[in-house]
Amino acid sequence: MEAFDYAARARRLGKKIAAAGLGAAVTGGINKPGANSVYFGEENFPAILVFARGKSVLYSAGEKNPAFDETVAYKDFRKHFPRLLGTEKIKSVGIDEKSDLAGLLFWLQKKRVAAKPFGKKMEENREVKEEMELRLIKKAAAVSAELIEALKPFEKTEHEAAGELEFNARKKGFALDAFPPIIAAGANSAIPHSATSAKKILAGDCVVVDAGARVQWYCGDCTRTFYKARDRQVTDAIEAVKEAKKAAEKLAKPGASGKKLADAALEVIKEYGFEKHSFRKAGLSLGHQIGLRVHEGRPLERVRLWKGMAFTIEPGIYVPGRFGVRFEDVITL
């Protein structure tokens, strides 16, 4: 595992806590390690992280973590945390509602402690990546693409193809668990994020394969469309999406708006005659930011690009009841 400057990350968060007028912020993960658990201290156990203005406390089932001022047994949280609020004179707490700790909002309110959602502000800390993070995301993206491009999905069920992808990832030493792999064939491919099923993939089907490996917790995300028949509408759609993706990628530079990239991709799709079946008509963004979560931060259309960002570009065409086409890669700046 590459080493990160966890103290610097905590300091940046401390400034956001102070700016919001809060006494502390709480994040983590109860059922599994949360993205912020990894980001602020490489904590691989279910844990609760508390950042007060001058002190950080980790409640964990694991060993003492040097990234925090104090490590307390996870089982002692309900006893220790109220005492911490008192000794540190904390009157207001921000809760990471994007984690599975949202229930703490109600628990704190019962104890007459002011609490409010703070997850978006915490996630902002992860929006611009460090160089090591970008390297890990690039690796995860490359592994994801290699696995998908080696797949031969035809004459298998969608489940079988997904299982083959996951097995091959494990053989290479990676987990394909950024999200459950999507294998969508025929009419299923017209559903943008179809659930993988027992459907048999036929020789004439258009097949959308979307999967993401993780490298040291950082996510990859890749989509490819497989097709070997000769339906002109499908082959035109494939060409349109590939060209739309290239048009957006050409504009993907620091300072550009994500909306400008999306508009460029849509213009290509319109020129090919698929405007009413575009990703936007399907209610989708051109892409999303990515990092310790596969969907991190805001949709691409709502951001201005900065150096250090990592995001996907994934235009698509979806013709209900017939076929769908999507190509996706991760871009790092």
ZITALIN-V267877 format. One record per residue. N is the residue number from 1. D_CENTER is the distance of its C-alpha to the mean C-alpha in Angstrom with 2 decimals. Layout:
n:d_center
N:D_CENTER
N:D_CENTER
This chain:
n:d_center
1:19.95
2:20.16
3:21.40
4:19.80
5:21.82
6:20.79
7:23.84
8:22.85
9:19.44
10:21.44
11:23.94
12:21.50
13:20.29
14:23.99
15:24.76
16:22.32
17:23.87
18:27.31
19:26.60
20:25.57
21:28.80
22:27.30
23:28.79
24:25.66
25:21.99
26:20.60
27:17.20
28:16.26
29:15.93
30:18.93
31:18.05
32:15.80
33:14.64
34:12.22
35:9.71
36:12.69
37:15.12
38:13.95
39:13.62
40:17.07
41:18.94
42:17.50
43:18.39
44:17.80
45:19.75
46:19.15
47:20.19
48:20.82
49:20.72
50:23.21
51:23.68
52:27.08
53:28.50
54:30.40
55:29.02
56:25.96
57:26.25
58:24.23
59:25.04
60:24.25
61:25.77
62:25.60
63:27.92
64:28.48
65:25.67
66:27.18
67:24.21
68:25.57
69:29.07
70:29.62
71:28.29
72:29.51
73:29.48
74:26.80
75:29.63
76:31.38
77:28.74
78:30.71
79:33.84
80:32.62
81:30.17
82:32.92
83:35.19
84:32.63
85:32.42
86:36.20
87:36.81
88:34.27
89:35.54
90:32.13
91:32.69
92:29.22
93:25.75
94:22.24
95:19.93
96:16.16
97:15.93
98:12.15
99:13.20
100:15.86
101:18.54
102:19.13
103:22.48
104:23.72
105:24.32
106:27.17
107:28.42
108:28.86
109:30.51
110:32.98
111:33.84
112:34.47
113:31.72
114:30.01
115:26.29
116:23.66
117:19.90
118:18.40
119:14.66
120:13.97
121:16.33
122:14.83
123:11.35
124:13.46
125:14.52
126:11.28
127:11.19
128:13.75
129:13.36
130:16.41
131:17.95
132:17.23
133:13.47
134:13.74
135:15.93
136:13.67
137:10.77
138:13.72
139:15.05
140:12.07
141:12.06
142:15.84
143:16.02
144:13.91
145:16.24
146:19.29
147:18.81
148:18.35
149:21.21
150:23.49
151:23.14
152:26.23
153:25.15
154:28.49
155:30.97
156:28.46
157:26.86
158:23.18
159:22.84
160:24.83
161:22.78
162:19.53
163:21.50
164:22.77
165:19.37
166:18.39
167:21.88
168:21.84
169:18.62
170:20.39
171:23.52
172:21.83
173:20.63
174:16.90
175:14.93
176:13.17
177:11.01
178:7.28
179:8.48
180:12.20
181:13.59
182:15.03
183:18.61
184:20.35
185:23.96
186:26.64
187:26.34
188:23.10
189:21.45
190:22.36
191:19.97
192:16.65
193:14.56
194:17.58
195:17.89
196:19.33
197:23.04
198:26.41
199:27.37
200:29.26
201:28.00
202:31.12
203:32.33
204:32.17
205:28.68
206:25.85
207:22.87
208:19.17
209:17.11
210:13.29
211:11.74
212:9.54
213:11.27
214:10.57
215:13.03
216:13.99
217:10.80
218:8.75
219:6.61
220:8.38
221:8.36
222:11.92
223:14.28
224:18.04
225:20.89
226:24.01
227:27.37
228:30.90
229:33.16
230:34.80
231:34.13
232:34.42
233:32.04
234:29.23
235:30.01
236:30.19
237:26.78
238:25.30
239:27.10
240:26.04
241:22.28
242:22.74
243:24.82
244:22.52
245:19.65
246:22.20
247:23.41
248:20.07
249:19.38
250:22.90
251:22.17
252:18.93
253:20.63
254:20.57
255:22.22
256:21.38
257:19.94
258:17.01
259:19.50
260:21.94
261:19.68
262:19.12
263:22.86
264:23.79
265:21.84
266:23.42
267:26.82
268:26.76
269:25.84
270:28.66
271:31.08
272:30.57
273:31.39
274:28.12
275:27.39
276:27.69
277:25.17
278:22.50
279:18.79
280:19.86
281:22.57
282:20.13
283:18.31
284:15.22
285:13.90
286:14.42
287:10.80
288:7.77
289:6.74
290:4.42
291:5.69
292:6.31
293:3.24
294:1.46
295:2.78
296:4.65
297:8.35
298:10.38
299:10.85
300:12.47
301:15.92
302:15.92
303:15.53
304:18.04
305:16.93
306:17.77
307:18.42
308:15.71
309:12.78
310:10.17
311:9.07
312:9.74
313:13.13
314:13.77
315:17.07
316:18.67
317:21.98
318:22.52
319:26.19
320:26.56
321:28.52
322:28.70
323:25.70
324:22.34
325:21.12
326:17.74
327:17.02
328:13.72
329:13.11
330:11.09
331:13.30
332:13.94
333:16.72
